């Protein structure tokens, strides 16, 4: 009893230490000396609020959503940005889409369809758990080329959850759970790099690049330059994740039990078939939205949510929807949007980018390319708005490339890549979807994410620095 009490006291003390550290960081930002004449007091305060939030998230000194709410409120209290601007930036269309996606994941948790699909994969690979993980990653990567990364991650996590439940995997304890919860979003993000339609970030970078330097890329050109490094990076990521997180193997007994349970399921009834049809139509609309903007992904998700609750066809109740949806993660995502908006308004982001990129002015193109790659690979993890980061850095980086006579095509692809990929901390919306399952902690992701980042840097840098110039691309 005394040992339990001591452990509890130590845990409380640990949390209070980090709360005090976060408070000190905020006070330094607000009252400490300015770091640069080009940085405003509000900008400095915004940077320290973000850093304090990262410390609190990493240590979980307060529950994640509570930290998020407090920190976004601090941005207004400290005068970094107006409350109105902050609140207006919190709930974006992506978050509204999440509200619809919560209904999909709730349905998939009671549907037999995921079990049937996973059983097919397990049969094909004869229960080899490493190949099961690879199968998930390949499916995610391919579909992601034409589908919303956030929506796809949510759907595939629903499929993975059915396998994890069947194998008795417990959130926070299962290595298989950790491995799949990271493999799915990582593969989805890689797939988003394969085509211009893979993520809105690619469209942002292409538009800005055409305005800044008059260079554009067709779908075929983009695919030709990305397919080899994406495949190599995906395979490297798979090897890294299964080696580091070591997913528990599927025993013959567990495999046969799972397959027999699925085989014994009764045929799907009309309700289940109707709801699966709703999901498939939503998937088709999301894919088609790459070419038909009228099929807004958020609207599709919310309309589909309504169809899942039609009288006489619904398989889920409003109570299940409320209790099984990760509303705390939704609050965290909304607050992150508010903090980033406050930083942008205070000029913090522009100052950070200028500080990091200004030192590259006298470098050769190769060194410049590598430095910017590393900077973006790190910064994007703590600046979760990929399109926002792309909008901030594309023009300045292309200007530096023009000054040193570098290759625009290689640079465009590099910027799009690292504004889409982040493997170190789960702050990006795509990563938060899998993080909501509780299979890995905030400070566990970097173990597989850091070597994945390094491998991706090596493959993409080597390929883009050699192939586009060799083929005569501008």
SULHU-V749411 format. One record per residue. PHI is phi in radians with two decimals (* if undefined). OMEGA is omega in radians with two decimals (* if undefined). BURIAL is b if it has 16 or more other C-alpha atoms within 10 Angstrom, else e. Layout:
BEGIN
phi->PHI omega->OMEGA burial->BURIAL
phi->PHI omega->OMEGA burial->BURIAL
END
This chain:
BEGIN
phi->* omega->3.13 burial->e
phi->-1.14 omega->3.12 burial->e
phi->-1.12 omega->3.12 burial->e
phi->-1.13 omega->3.12 burial->e
phi->-1.16 omega->3.11 burial->e
phi->-1.12 omega->3.13 burial->e
phi->-1.07 omega->3.13 burial->e
phi->-1.14 omega->3.12 burial->e
phi->-1.11 omega->3.13 burial->e
phi->-1.12 omega->3.13 burial->e
phi->-1.15 omega->3.11 burial->e
phi->-1.11 omega->3.13 burial->e
phi->-1.08 omega->3.11 burial->e
phi->-0.98 omega->-3.12 burial->e
phi->-1.16 omega->-3.14 burial->b
phi->-1.15 omega->3.10 burial->e
phi->-1.03 omega->-3.10 burial->e
phi->-1.28 omega->3.03 burial->b
phi->-1.12 omega->3.11 burial->b
phi->-1.11 omega->3.11 burial->e
phi->-1.03 omega->3.13 burial->e
phi->-1.12 omega->3.12 burial->b
phi->-1.12 omega->3.13 burial->e
phi->-1.07 omega->3.14 burial->e
phi->-1.07 omega->3.13 burial->b
phi->-1.14 omega->3.13 burial->b
phi->-1.13 omega->3.09 burial->e
phi->-1.09 omega->3.12 burial->b
phi->-1.10 omega->-3.05 burial->b
phi->-1.48 omega->-3.02 burial->b
phi->-2.13 omega->-3.13 burial->e
phi->-1.27 omega->3.13 burial->e
phi->-1.10 omega->3.13 burial->e
phi->-1.21 omega->-3.10 burial->b
phi->-1.34 omega->-3.06 burial->e
phi->-2.73 omega->3.08 burial->e
phi->-1.17 omega->3.12 burial->e
phi->-1.52 omega->-3.11 burial->e
phi->-1.94 omega->3.13 burial->b
phi->-1.36 omega->3.08 burial->b
phi->-1.04 omega->3.13 burial->b
phi->-1.12 omega->3.13 burial->b
phi->-1.12 omega->3.12 burial->b
phi->-1.14 omega->3.12 burial->b
phi->-1.09 omega->-3.14 burial->b
phi->-1.11 omega->3.12 burial->b
phi->-1.08 omega->-3.11 burial->b
phi->-1.24 omega->3.05 burial->b
phi->-1.10 omega->3.11 burial->b
phi->-1.09 omega->3.14 burial->b
phi->-1.11 omega->3.09 burial->b
phi->-1.12 omega->3.11 burial->b
phi->-1.12 omega->3.13 burial->b
phi->-1.08 omega->3.10 burial->b
phi->-1.06 omega->-3.12 burial->b
phi->-1.20 omega->3.09 burial->b
phi->-1.14 omega->-3.08 burial->b
phi->-1.16 omega->-3.10 burial->b
phi->-1.63 omega->-3.10 burial->b
phi->0.94 omega->3.08 burial->b
phi->-1.08 omega->2.95 burial->b
phi->-2.16 omega->3.04 burial->b
phi->-0.92 omega->-3.02 burial->e
phi->-0.90 omega->-3.12 burial->b
phi->-1.17 omega->3.13 burial->b
phi->-1.18 omega->3.05 burial->b
phi->-0.98 omega->-3.09 burial->b
phi->-1.08 omega->-3.11 burial->b
phi->-1.11 omega->-3.13 burial->b
phi->-1.10 omega->-3.08 burial->e
phi->-1.20 omega->3.12 burial->b
phi->-1.20 omega->3.07 burial->b
phi->-1.16 omega->3.12 burial->b
phi->-1.07 omega->3.13 burial->b
phi->-1.05 omega->3.09 burial->b
phi->-1.32 omega->-3.11 burial->b
phi->-1.07 omega->-3.12 burial->e
phi->-1.46 omega->3.10 burial->b
phi->1.34 omega->3.14 burial->b
phi->-1.15 omega->3.06 burial->b
phi->-2.66 omega->-3.13 burial->b
phi->-1.25 omega->3.13 burial->e
phi->-1.01 omega->-3.12 burial->b
phi->-1.05 omega->3.13 burial->e
phi->-1.15 omega->-3.13 burial->e
phi->-1.16 omega->-3.11 burial->b
phi->-1.12 omega->-3.12 burial->b
phi->-1.15 omega->-3.09 burial->e
phi->-1.59 omega->-3.03 burial->b
phi->-1.25 omega->-3.07 burial->b
phi->-1.59 omega->3.10 burial->b
phi->-1.52 omega->3.12 burial->e
phi->-1.08 omega->3.13 burial->e
phi->-1.09 omega->3.13 burial->e
phi->-1.24 omega->3.06 burial->b
phi->-1.10 omega->3.08 burial->b
phi->-1.11 omega->3.11 burial->b
phi->-1.04 omega->-3.14 burial->b
phi->-1.04 omega->3.05 burial->b
phi->-1.24 omega->-3.11 burial->b
phi->-1.13 omega->3.08 burial->b
phi->-0.97 omega->3.10 burial->b
phi->-1.16 omega->3.11 burial->b
phi->-1.10 omega->-3.09 burial->b
phi->-1.17 omega->3.08 burial->b
phi->-1.12 omega->3.09 burial->b
phi->-1.09 omega->-3.11 burial->b
phi->-1.11 omega->3.12 burial->b
phi->-1.28 omega->3.12 burial->b
phi->-1.92 omega->-3.12 burial->e
phi->-1.46 omega->3.06 burial->b
phi->-1.58 omega->-3.08 burial->b
phi->-1.07 omega->3.13 burial->b
phi->-1.03 omega->3.13 burial->b
phi->-1.06 omega->-3.12 burial->b
phi->-1.16 omega->-3.13 burial->b
phi->-1.17 omega->-3.14 burial->e
phi->-1.14 omega->3.11 burial->b
phi->-1.06 omega->3.10 burial->b
phi->-1.07 omega->3.12 burial->e
phi->-1.12 omega->-3.12 burial->b
phi->-1.07 omega->3.11 burial->b
phi->-1.11 omega->-3.08 burial->e
phi->-1.08 omega->-3.10 burial->e
phi->-1.74 omega->3.08 burial->e
phi->1.00 omega->3.04 burial->e
phi->1.41 omega->3.11 burial->b
phi->-1.19 omega->-2.98 burial->b
phi->-1.13 omega->3.11 burial->b
phi->-1.13 omega->3.11 burial->b
phi->-1.28 omega->3.03 burial->b
phi->-1.07 omega->3.10 burial->b
phi->-1.06 omega->3.12 burial->b
phi->-1.10 omega->3.10 burial->b
phi->-1.03 omega->3.07 burial->b
phi->-1.01 omega->-3.05 burial->b
phi->-1.17 omega->3.14 burial->b
phi->-1.15 omega->3.12 burial->b
phi->-1.03 omega->-3.14 burial->e
phi->-1.06 omega->-3.07 burial->b
phi->-1.10 omega->-3.09 burial->b
phi->-1.17 omega->-3.09 burial->b
phi->-1.17 omega->-3.09 burial->b
phi->-1.10 omega->-3.13 burial->b
phi->-1.10 omega->-3.06 burial->b
phi->-2.31 omega->-3.07 burial->b
phi->-2.46 omega->3.10 burial->b
phi->-0.95 omega->-3.13 burial->b
phi->-1.08 omega->-3.12 burial->b
phi->-1.13 omega->-3.11 burial->b
phi->-1.11 omega->-3.12 burial->b
phi->-1.13 omega->3.11 burial->b
phi->-1.06 omega->3.13 burial->b
phi->-1.09 omega->-3.13 burial->b
phi->-1.13 omega->-3.09 burial->b
phi->-1.20 omega->3.05 burial->b
phi->-1.17 omega->3.04 burial->b
phi->-1.12 omega->3.08 burial->b
phi->-1.09 omega->-3.12 burial->b
phi->-1.11 omega->-3.11 burial->b
phi->-1.06 omega->-3.14 burial->b
phi->-1.14 omega->3.09 burial->b
phi->-1.19 omega->-3.12 burial->b
phi->-1.14 omega->3.09 burial->b
phi->-1.14 omega->-3.11 burial->e
phi->-1.14 omega->-3.13 burial->e
phi->-1.61 omega->3.11 burial->b
phi->1.33 omega->-3.14 burial->e
phi->-1.20 omega->-3.13 burial->b
phi->-1.82 omega->3.10 burial->e
phi->-0.96 omega->3.13 burial->b
phi->1.50 omega->-3.11 burial->e
phi->-2.09 omega->-3.03 burial->e
phi->-1.47 omega->3.04 burial->b
phi->-1.19 omega->3.06 burial->b
phi->-1.09 omega->3.10 burial->b
phi->-1.09 omega->3.11 burial->b
phi->-1.05 omega->-3.06 burial->b
phi->-1.09 omega->-3.12 burial->b
phi->-1.20 omega->-3.11 burial->b
phi->-1.16 omega->3.05 burial->b
phi->-1.70 omega->-3.12 burial->b
phi->-1.08 omega->-3.09 burial->b
phi->-1.13 omega->3.14 burial->b
phi->-1.15 omega->3.10 burial->b
phi->-1.06 omega->-3.13 burial->b
phi->-1.16 omega->3.10 burial->b
phi->-1.08 omega->3.13 burial->b
phi->-1.16 omega->3.07 burial->b
phi->-1.06 omega->3.13 burial->b
phi->-1.08 omega->3.11 burial->b
phi->-1.12 omega->3.14 burial->b
phi->-1.51 omega->-2.99 burial->b
phi->-1.27 omega->-3.10 burial->b
phi->-2.35 omega->3.06 burial->b
phi->-1.00 omega->-3.13 burial->b
phi->-1.39 omega->-3.04 burial->b
phi->-1.14 omega->3.14 burial->b
phi->-2.75 omega->3.09 burial->b
phi->-1.00 omega->3.14 burial->b
phi->-1.03 omega->-3.14 burial->b
phi->-1.06 omega->-3.14 burial->b
phi->-1.17 omega->3.12 burial->b
phi->-1.06 omega->-3.10 burial->b
phi->-1.12 omega->3.14 burial->b
phi->-1.07 omega->-3.14 burial->b
phi->-1.11 omega->3.14 burial->b
phi->-1.17 omega->-3.14 burial->b
phi->-1.16 omega->3.13 burial->b
phi->-1.13 omega->3.11 burial->e
phi->-1.25 omega->-3.04 burial->e
phi->-1.38 omega->-3.05 burial->e
phi->-2.35 omega->3.08 burial->e
phi->1.23 omega->-3.14 burial->e
phi->-1.80 omega->3.07 burial->b
phi->-2.32 omega->-3.13 burial->b
phi->-2.23 omega->3.05 burial->b
phi->-1.42 omega->3.09 burial->e
phi->-1.01 omega->-3.09 burial->e
phi->-1.13 omega->3.12 burial->e
phi->-1.12 omega->-3.14 burial->e
phi->-1.01 omega->-3.12 burial->b
phi->-1.08 omega->-3.13 burial->b
phi->-1.08 omega->-3.13 burial->e
phi->-1.46 omega->-3.04 burial->b
phi->-1.88 omega->-2.99 burial->b
phi->-1.04 omega->-3.09 burial->b
phi->-1.17 omega->3.13 burial->e
phi->-1.12 omega->3.10 burial->b
phi->-1.16 omega->3.14 burial->b
phi->-1.07 omega->3.14 burial->b
phi->-1.10 omega->-3.14 burial->e
phi->-1.17 omega->3.14 burial->b
phi->-1.11 omega->3.13 burial->b
phi->-1.13 omega->3.10 burial->b
phi->-1.09 omega->3.12 burial->b
phi->-1.05 omega->3.12 burial->b
phi->-1.03 omega->-3.13 burial->b
phi->-1.09 omega->-3.14 burial->e
phi->-1.07 omega->-3.07 burial->b
phi->-1.14 omega->-3.11 burial->b
phi->-1.28 omega->3.11 burial->b
phi->-1.38 omega->-3.09 burial->e
phi->-1.42 omega->-3.07 burial->e
phi->-1.63 omega->3.01 burial->b
phi->0.78 omega->-3.13 burial->b
phi->-1.03 omega->3.13 burial->b
phi->-1.07 omega->-3.13 burial->b
phi->-1.24 omega->3.01 burial->e
phi->-1.53 omega->3.08 burial->b
phi->-1.20 omega->3.11 burial->e
phi->-1.02 omega->-3.14 burial->e
phi->-1.14 omega->3.14 burial->e
phi->-1.16 omega->3.12 burial->e
phi->-1.09 omega->-3.11 burial->b
phi->-1.13 omega->3.12 burial->e
phi->-1.09 omega->3.14 burial->e
phi->-1.10 omega->-3.12 burial->b
phi->-1.16 omega->3.12 burial->b
phi->-1.17 omega->3.10 burial->e
phi->-1.08 omega->3.13 burial->e
phi->-1.19 omega->-3.13 burial->b
phi->-1.13 omega->-3.11 burial->e
phi->-1.41 omega->-3.14 burial->e
phi->-1.12 omega->3.07 burial->e
phi->-1.23 omega->3.10 burial->e
phi->-1.00 omega->3.12 burial->e
phi->-1.13 omega->3.13 burial->e
phi->-1.48 omega->-3.08 burial->e
phi->-1.09 omega->-3.11 burial->e
phi->-1.03 omega->-3.09 burial->e
phi->-1.15 omega->3.13 burial->b
phi->-1.10 omega->3.13 burial->e
phi->-1.12 omega->-3.11 burial->b
phi->-1.19 omega->3.04 burial->b
phi->-1.10 omega->3.08 burial->b
phi->-1.04 omega->3.10 burial->e
phi->-1.06 omega->3.13 burial->b
phi->-1.12 omega->-3.12 burial->b
phi->-1.17 omega->3.09 burial->e
phi->-1.15 omega->3.10 burial->e
phi->-1.09 omega->3.09 burial->b
phi->-1.05 omega->3.14 burial->b
phi->-1.08 omega->3.13 burial->e
phi->-1.18 omega->3.10 burial->b
phi->-1.11 omega->3.11 burial->b
phi->-1.10 omega->-3.11 burial->b
phi->-1.17 omega->-3.11 burial->b
phi->-1.12 omega->3.08 burial->b
phi->-1.11 omega->-3.12 burial->b
phi->-1.99 omega->-3.13 burial->e
phi->-2.18 omega->-3.07 burial->e
phi->-1.01 omega->3.14 burial->e
phi->-1.07 omega->3.10 burial->e
phi->-1.47 omega->-3.12 burial->b
phi->-1.02 omega->-3.04 burial->b
phi->-1.08 omega->3.13 burial->b
phi->-1.19 omega->3.12 burial->b
phi->-1.07 omega->3.12 burial->b
phi->-1.01 omega->-3.12 burial->b
phi->-1.10 omega->-3.09 burial->b
phi->-1.28 omega->3.07 burial->b
phi->-1.14 omega->3.12 burial->e
phi->-1.08 omega->3.09 burial->b
phi->-1.01 omega->3.10 burial->b
phi->-1.07 omega->-3.14 burial->e
phi->-1.16 omega->3.12 burial->b
phi->-1.20 omega->-3.12 burial->b
phi->-1.92 omega->3.13 burial->b
phi->-1.06 omega->-3.14 burial->e
phi->-1.00 omega->3.08 burial->e
phi->1.50 omega->-3.13 burial->e
phi->-2.16 omega->-3.06 burial->e
phi->-1.32 omega->3.06 burial->b
phi->-1.84 omega->-3.13 burial->b
phi->-2.16 omega->3.10 burial->b
phi->-1.82 omega->3.12 burial->e
phi->-1.12 omega->3.09 burial->e
phi->-1.13 omega->3.08 burial->e
phi->-1.10 omega->-3.13 burial->e
phi->-1.07 omega->-3.13 burial->b
phi->-1.20 omega->-3.02 burial->e
phi->-1.40 omega->-3.05 burial->e
phi->-1.70 omega->3.13 burial->e
phi->-1.56 omega->-3.09 burial->b
phi->-1.40 omega->-3.09 burial->b
phi->-1.14 omega->3.14 burial->b
phi->-1.14 omega->3.09 burial->e
phi->-1.20 omega->3.09 burial->b
phi->-1.06 omega->3.11 burial->b
phi->-1.12 omega->3.13 burial->b
phi->-1.09 omega->3.13 burial->b
phi->-1.10 omega->3.13 burial->b
phi->-1.08 omega->-3.12 burial->b
phi->-1.20 omega->3.08 burial->b
phi->-1.03 omega->3.09 burial->b
phi->-1.01 omega->-3.14 burial->b
phi->-1.15 omega->3.13 burial->b
phi->-1.12 omega->3.13 burial->b
phi->-1.10 omega->3.12 burial->b
phi->-1.09 omega->3.12 burial->b
phi->-1.14 omega->3.10 burial->b
phi->-1.09 omega->3.13 burial->b
phi->-1.11 omega->-3.12 burial->b
phi->-1.13 omega->-3.11 burial->b
phi->-1.48 omega->3.13 burial->b
phi->1.46 omega->-3.11 burial->b
phi->-1.12 omega->-3.07 burial->b
phi->-1.13 omega->3.14 burial->b
phi->-1.06 omega->3.13 burial->b
phi->-1.16 omega->3.14 burial->b
phi->-1.09 omega->-3.13 burial->e
phi->-1.09 omega->3.14 burial->b
phi->-1.10 omega->-3.14 burial->b
phi->-1.14 omega->-3.07 burial->e
phi->-1.29 omega->-3.06 burial->e
phi->-1.63 omega->-3.09 burial->b
phi->-1.11 omega->-3.10 burial->e
phi->-1.31 omega->-3.07 burial->e
phi->-1.66 omega->-2.98 burial->b
phi->-1.00 omega->-3.06 burial->e
phi->-1.77 omega->-3.11 burial->e
phi->-1.52 omega->2.98 burial->e
phi->-1.25 omega->-3.10 burial->e
phi->-1.08 omega->-3.11 burial->b
phi->-1.08 omega->3.13 burial->e
phi->-1.14 omega->3.10 burial->e
phi->-1.02 omega->-3.13 burial->b
phi->-1.01 omega->-3.10 burial->b
phi->-1.20 omega->-3.14 burial->b
phi->-1.12 omega->3.14 burial->b
phi->-1.11 omega->3.11 burial->b
phi->-1.02 omega->-3.12 burial->b
phi->-1.13 omega->-3.14 burial->e
phi->-1.05 omega->-3.13 burial->e
phi->-1.16 omega->3.13 burial->b
phi->-1.06 omega->3.12 burial->b
phi->-1.52 omega->-3.03 burial->b
phi->-1.08 omega->-3.08 burial->b
phi->-1.04 omega->3.12 burial->b
phi->-1.11 omega->-3.10 burial->b
phi->-1.90 omega->3.04 burial->b
phi->-2.23 omega->-2.89 burial->b
phi->-1.20 omega->3.11 burial->b
phi->-1.52 omega->-3.14 burial->b
phi->-1.03 omega->3.10 burial->b
phi->-1.06 omega->3.12 burial->b
phi->-1.15 omega->3.11 burial->b
phi->-1.13 omega->3.11 burial->b
phi->-1.06 omega->-3.14 burial->b
phi->-1.12 omega->-3.09 burial->b
phi->-1.37 omega->-2.96 burial->b
phi->-1.76 omega->-3.00 burial->b
phi->-1.01 omega->-3.10 burial->b
phi->-1.10 omega->3.12 burial->b
phi->-1.04 omega->-3.11 burial->b
phi->-1.17 omega->3.12 burial->b
phi->-1.13 omega->3.06 burial->b
phi->-1.12 omega->3.09 burial->b
phi->-1.15 omega->3.13 burial->b
phi->-1.13 omega->3.11 burial->b
phi->-1.08 omega->-3.11 burial->e
phi->-1.16 omega->-3.11 burial->e
phi->-1.76 omega->3.11 burial->b
phi->1.22 omega->-3.11 burial->e
phi->-1.53 omega->-3.09 burial->b
phi->-1.64 omega->-3.09 burial->b
phi->-1.22 omega->-3.09 burial->b
phi->-1.05 omega->3.12 burial->b
phi->-1.05 omega->-3.11 burial->b
phi->-1.20 omega->3.12 burial->b
phi->-1.02 omega->-3.13 burial->b
phi->-1.16 omega->3.13 burial->b
phi->-1.13 omega->3.13 burial->b
phi->-1.10 omega->3.14 burial->b
phi->-1.05 omega->-3.13 burial->b
phi->-1.03 omega->-3.02 burial->b
phi->-1.43 omega->2.95 burial->b
phi->-1.50 omega->3.11 burial->b
phi->-1.82 omega->-3.06 burial->b
phi->-1.78 omega->2.99 burial->b
phi->-2.75 omega->-2.98 burial->b
phi->-2.15 omega->-2.97 burial->b
phi->-1.76 omega->3.13 burial->b
phi->-2.40 omega->-3.06 burial->b
phi->-1.49 omega->3.09 burial->b
phi->-1.87 omega->3.10 burial->b
phi->-1.19 omega->-3.08 burial->b
phi->-1.01 omega->-3.13 burial->b
phi->-1.07 omega->-3.12 burial->b
phi->-1.24 omega->-3.13 burial->b
phi->-1.13 omega->3.11 burial->b
phi->-1.07 omega->-3.14 burial->b
phi->-1.33 omega->3.13 burial->b
phi->-1.06 omega->-3.11 burial->b
phi->-1.08 omega->-3.13 burial->b
phi->-1.26 omega->3.10 burial->b
phi->1.37 omega->-3.11 burial->e
phi->-1.38 omega->3.05 burial->b
phi->-2.45 omega->-3.13 burial->b
phi->-1.64 omega->-3.10 burial->b
phi->-0.93 omega->-3.04 burial->b
phi->-1.58 omega->3.11 burial->e
phi->-1.73 omega->-3.00 burial->e
phi->-1.17 omega->-3.02 burial->b
phi->-1.13 omega->-3.10 burial->e
phi->-1.06 omega->3.05 burial->e
phi->-1.62 omega->-3.07 burial->b
phi->-1.26 omega->-3.13 burial->b
phi->-1.14 omega->3.10 burial->b
phi->-1.13 omega->3.06 burial->b
phi->-1.13 omega->3.09 burial->b
phi->-1.07 omega->-3.12 burial->b
phi->-1.12 omega->3.13 burial->e
phi->-1.07 omega->3.14 burial->b
phi->-1.14 omega->3.08 burial->b
phi->-1.02 omega->-3.11 burial->b
phi->-1.14 omega->-3.07 burial->e
phi->-1.14 omega->-3.09 burial->b
phi->-1.23 omega->-3.13 burial->b
phi->-1.11 omega->-3.14 burial->b
phi->-1.06 omega->-3.08 burial->e
phi->-1.23 omega->-3.05 burial->b
phi->-1.27 omega->3.11 burial->b
phi->-1.31 omega->-3.10 burial->b
phi->-1.82 omega->-2.93 burial->e
phi->-1.26 omega->-3.13 burial->e
phi->-0.97 omega->3.09 burial->b
phi->-1.09 omega->-3.13 burial->e
phi->-1.12 omega->3.14 burial->e
phi->-1.55 omega->3.08 burial->e
phi->1.40 omega->3.11 burial->e
phi->-1.23 omega->-3.12 burial->e
phi->-1.15 omega->* burial->e
END
